[in-house]
Amino acid sequence: MINDNHYKYKAQSVVGQEVMRDVLLDEEDTMWAHLRHMHIAEVIDTISKEFNEFKASNKAAAGRANANKDMKAATELMRDLPQYTALLGKVSERYNTF
């Protein structure tokens, strides 16, 4: 449900608990501004394509899929993890919004 540019939905936390999420949909949210006038099929394709491009270019995303655990790879993964986590959260929010 969207009320005053806030979208609220139930989601499952990492530990399996149900939590309420609140997403502010406004002009400062570049993903929302980019997707809001698209057809749902186009939104899904766009989100999937952009997320796959991000995963290919982000060391944290690549490291998660790669079993290589040497110290240098782990250091690079940790450096890129906040960016990966933030985008993963945004993608999850958008799938729940649309």
Backbone bond lengths (Angstrom), bond angles and torsions (degrees), N, CA, C in turn:
res aa  C-N    CA-C-N  psi(-1)  N-CA   C-N-CA  omega(-1)  CA-C   N-CA-C  phi
1 M - - - 1.446 - - 1.528 108.80 -
2 I 1.326 116.59 131.79 1.461 121.24 178.30 1.526 108.12 -104.49
3 N 1.326 115.92 126.81 1.446 122.19 179.04 1.520 107.95 -141.00
4 D 1.340 117.37 120.90 1.473 122.22 -178.78 1.525 111.92 53.87
5 N 1.321 116.23 45.51 1.470 123.53 179.21 1.526 113.67 65.01
6 H 1.321 117.72 15.62 1.461 121.93 175.53 1.521 107.91 -111.91
7 Y 1.331 115.21 129.20 1.452 120.63 175.92 1.515 107.25 -108.33
8 K 1.326 116.77 124.63 1.463 121.82 179.81 1.517 108.91 -115.14
9 Y 1.332 114.64 136.04 1.459 120.06 178.99 1.524 109.77 -151.38
10 K 1.326 114.94 160.61 1.464 120.87 177.12 1.524 108.43 -91.27
11 A 1.328 115.05 138.55 1.460 121.02 178.48 1.523 108.12 -139.67
12 Q 1.305 114.97 166.31 1.451 120.27 177.84 1.524 108.78 -101.67
13 S 1.321 116.50 130.26 1.465 121.09 179.12 1.521 110.00 -75.14
14 V 1.315 115.01 173.28 1.463 121.41 179.75 1.527 111.05 -59.42
15 V 1.316 116.74 -33.33 1.463 120.30 -178.74 1.530 112.37 -90.80
16 G 1.344 117.52 6.52 1.454 121.12 174.30 1.513 115.87 92.70
17 Q 1.321 117.89 4.63 1.460 120.32 179.16 1.524 110.12 -86.99
18 E 1.323 116.06 146.55 1.458 120.61 176.84 1.527 108.41 -80.89
19 V 1.337 116.42 127.98 1.458 121.94 -179.72 1.526 109.28 -130.24
20 M 1.307 117.10 153.30 1.464 122.40 174.81 1.522 108.16 -90.59
21 R 1.303 116.56 131.04 1.467 122.43 177.20 1.516 108.40 -109.18
22 D 1.309 116.35 145.28 1.455 122.82 178.82 1.520 107.74 -127.10
23 V 1.344 116.62 119.17 1.456 121.89 -177.92 1.523 108.10 -115.25
24 L 1.321 116.76 125.69 1.459 121.95 175.57 1.515 108.62 -86.69
25 L 1.324 116.65 119.24 1.460 122.53 -179.84 1.520 107.99 -104.51
26 D 1.339 116.10 101.05 1.462 119.99 179.94 1.523 109.95 -144.86
27 E 1.314 116.30 -176.93 1.465 121.44 -176.96 1.522 113.63 -64.90
28 E 1.318 118.35 -22.71 1.463 121.02 179.16 1.521 111.86 -75.59
29 D 1.309 117.62 -18.08 1.455 122.63 176.84 1.523 107.04 -86.33
30 T 1.318 116.42 99.06 1.464 120.92 -173.78 1.524 112.47 -62.92
31 M 1.321 117.01 -34.21 1.458 119.23 179.26 1.532 110.63 -66.56
32 W 1.323 116.89 -43.52 1.468 121.15 178.19 1.530 110.49 -63.46
33 A 1.316 117.15 -45.65 1.464 120.72 -179.71 1.529 111.21 -61.23
34 H 1.301 117.04 -35.06 1.465 122.57 -179.20 1.535 112.05 -74.73
35 L 1.328 117.80 -35.39 1.460 121.82 -171.50 1.526 115.45 -99.72
36 R 1.289 119.10 -19.12 1.464 121.13 -165.71 1.521 116.10 -60.61
37 H 1.324 118.91 -26.04 1.467 119.92 -178.28 1.530 112.77 -101.24
38 M 1.326 116.93 5.26 1.464 120.83 -179.07 1.525 110.74 -84.44
39 H 1.320 115.28 156.62 1.458 121.71 171.27 1.528 107.82 -69.28
40 I 1.329 117.28 149.80 1.464 121.56 -175.21 1.533 112.21 -57.50
41 A 1.322 117.08 -37.52 1.472 119.54 178.89 1.523 110.43 -64.43
42 E 1.318 116.70 -39.79 1.467 121.17 178.36 1.525 110.62 -68.58
43 V 1.338 117.51 -37.19 1.464 121.80 177.81 1.525 110.08 -61.29
44 I 1.320 116.53 -46.96 1.459 120.50 -178.86 1.530 110.65 -62.07
45 D 1.332 116.55 -45.07 1.468 119.87 178.47 1.528 111.56 -62.79
46 T 1.330 116.35 -43.00 1.468 120.99 -178.44 1.518 111.15 -65.15
47 I 1.324 117.23 -46.25 1.467 120.55 179.49 1.522 110.49 -62.02
48 S 1.320 116.81 -44.71 1.473 120.11 -179.98 1.520 110.97 -61.80
49 K 1.325 117.01 -46.00 1.470 121.17 -178.84 1.532 110.71 -62.90
50 E 1.337 116.99 -48.38 1.468 120.33 -178.25 1.525 111.25 -65.31
51 F 1.323 117.60 -37.49 1.454 119.86 179.35 1.525 110.69 -68.11
52 N 1.324 117.41 -40.56 1.468 120.36 177.45 1.526 111.62 -64.53
53 E 1.336 117.28 -38.79 1.470 120.81 175.82 1.527 110.14 -63.47
54 F 1.318 116.79 -42.22 1.458 121.35 179.05 1.527 110.54 -63.59
55 K 1.334 116.85 -45.20 1.467 120.32 179.47 1.521 111.20 -60.06
56 A 1.324 116.79 -36.30 1.466 120.52 -179.47 1.522 111.88 -70.27
57 S 1.334 117.23 -28.61 1.463 120.21 -175.58 1.528 113.96 -101.09
58 N 1.319 119.17 -9.74 1.455 122.74 -175.40 1.522 110.14 -103.39
59 K 1.326 117.33 124.69 1.458 121.91 -176.74 1.530 112.46 -63.91
60 A 1.324 117.60 -33.83 1.465 119.82 179.16 1.518 110.36 -65.98
61 A 1.315 116.45 -41.67 1.459 120.27 178.43 1.521 110.41 -66.80
62 A 1.320 116.92 -44.04 1.461 121.03 179.14 1.528 110.57 -65.59
63 G 1.315 116.35 -39.86 1.458 120.67 -179.63 1.512 112.65 -66.17
64 R 1.295 115.53 -30.85 1.458 120.02 178.61 1.525 110.92 -68.31
65 A 1.314 115.52 -35.77 1.458 120.03 179.83 1.528 111.75 -83.81
66 N 1.331 115.81 -17.78 1.458 121.20 -175.70 1.523 109.56 -101.49
67 A 1.301 116.88 133.57 1.463 120.80 -177.90 1.524 112.75 -82.67
68 N 1.332 118.90 -0.38 1.457 122.44 -178.84 1.529 109.18 -69.06
69 K 1.330 117.51 118.40 1.466 121.57 -172.70 1.524 113.40 -116.85
70 D 1.326 119.68 31.60 1.457 118.97 179.51 1.530 110.08 -71.60
71 M 1.319 116.70 165.28 1.466 122.12 -173.15 1.525 112.18 -62.22
72 K 1.313 118.69 -41.34 1.461 121.24 -179.40 1.532 110.62 -64.35
73 A 1.318 116.86 -44.51 1.465 121.11 178.88 1.525 110.18 -63.37
74 A 1.328 117.09 -40.42 1.459 120.82 179.12 1.530 111.17 -64.97
75 T 1.317 117.45 -38.86 1.463 121.64 178.16 1.525 111.00 -64.37
76 E 1.325 116.49 -45.17 1.464 120.18 178.79 1.524 111.12 -65.32
77 L 1.325 116.29 -38.79 1.456 120.64 177.96 1.522 110.48 -61.09
78 M 1.306 117.69 -45.30 1.468 121.72 -179.38 1.528 111.24 -64.14
79 R 1.327 117.13 -36.22 1.460 120.77 179.83 1.531 110.95 -65.92
80 D 1.330 117.33 -37.85 1.458 121.32 -176.54 1.524 113.94 -93.13
81 L 1.311 118.09 -5.19 1.452 121.45 -176.05 1.536 114.36 -60.52
82 P 1.332 120.60 -42.79 1.469 118.82 179.62 1.534 113.13 -59.43
83 Q 1.315 117.08 -40.92 1.468 120.88 178.81 1.528 109.72 -64.58
84 Y 1.318 116.64 -43.09 1.464 121.45 179.81 1.529 110.57 -63.69
85 T 1.315 116.90 -46.27 1.455 121.58 -178.96 1.524 111.21 -63.19
86 A 1.331 116.62 -41.74 1.468 120.22 178.96 1.523 111.25 -62.77
87 L 1.324 117.34 -45.53 1.460 119.78 179.99 1.524 111.04 -67.98
88 L 1.302 117.58 -39.58 1.451 120.74 178.43 1.531 110.06 -60.19
89 G 1.322 117.10 -40.36 1.465 121.37 176.90 1.518 111.70 -63.85
90 K 1.341 116.71 -43.68 1.458 120.34 179.14 1.523 111.76 -63.87
91 V 1.317 116.98 -42.61 1.464 120.13 178.86 1.523 109.72 -61.83
92 S 1.315 116.41 -44.22 1.460 120.66 178.76 1.529 111.25 -60.77
93 E 1.326 116.63 -43.52 1.465 120.63 178.17 1.516 111.20 -60.61
94 R 1.327 117.48 -43.26 1.457 120.76 -177.04 1.525 111.83 -67.28
95 Y 1.323 116.77 -39.75 1.462 118.05 176.87 1.525 110.19 -61.88
96 N 1.331 117.49 -35.71 1.456 120.17 177.90 1.529 112.02 -75.15
97 T 1.332 117.32 -28.24 1.463 121.55 179.62 1.509 110.91 -71.24
98 F 1.325 116.03 -44.07 1.461 120.15 -176.43 1.502 108.91 -90.48
